[in-house]
Amino acid sequence: MINKDKNISIKNWFKYWYKDAYNAIEIKMPWDFRKERCVRTLVSFLPEIKNMTKNNGVAHDALADCHFQIKYCSETYRTIKNIN
């Protein structure tokens, strides 16, 4: 079930816009990169899908990691779509 209580702040989305600006003037970003949202937003709705998805690829291999991410993101999206 989708956790509708998640508070996904719009502030997290704006952080992407400022990242390049901070880098350009060589100032350390005042937030933790792990709190930025992308695939993490999708996964946060149903984290159990990622946890149950088997990764058959080589760890830390870019292509294998990409295939794994596609696998659990696709399943998460399908599940959310079927709930609605």
N, C-alpha and C positions, 0 to 999 in steps of 0.2 A: 504494500500500500504506500502511496506517496505521502511523505511527511509534509503536510501543508502548513505546519507550524514553523518551518525553516524561515528564518529572517535573512533573506539574501539582500543585503543592503545595496542600494544603488551606488553608495560610496565605493564599494569594491570594484564596480565596473569602471568608475572614473579613474581609478588608479592606473589603468592601462594607458590612459591618455597622458598621464604625468610622468610615466617611467622614462621615456626618452628625454624629456625636459631635464629631469634630475641628472641623468647620465651626461647630457650635453654640458651642464655646468659643473660636473664632477662633484655632486653632492649625494651622499648616501641616501637612498630612499628611506623614508620614515615608517615603512611598513614591511612586514614579513612577506616575501614572495609566495609563501605557501598559502597565504590567505587570498591570493588573487583567484578569480573564478574563470573557468573555461570548461574543460571536461569535468573539473571538480564540481561544478554546479550540477551538471547532469548526474554524476555519480552520487552526489549528496542526497538526491531524492530516493534512491534505492541502492544503498551501498552493498547490500547483500548480493546483488547480481555480480558486481566486480569480485567480491570475496569468493563467490562460488565458481567463477569462470576460471578454467584451467589455462595456464600459459604454457603452450607447447614450444615456445621459442627459446632462444638463447638470451639469458638475462643481460640487460644493458646493451643489447644490439638494437640500433635505431629502427631497422626495418621490422624486426621481431616485436619490438615494443609497440610500434605503430599497428601491426596486425592485431596484437592483443588488445590495444585500446579500441580499435574498430569493433572487435568482437564483443566486448562488454558494453560499449556505448550503443551499438546496434540493438543488443538485447534489452538494454535499459529503455531505449526509445520505443521499441516495440511494446514493451510492457506498459509504459506510460500511455501510449496511444490506445492500447486495448482497455485500460482502466476507464478512460474517458468515453 
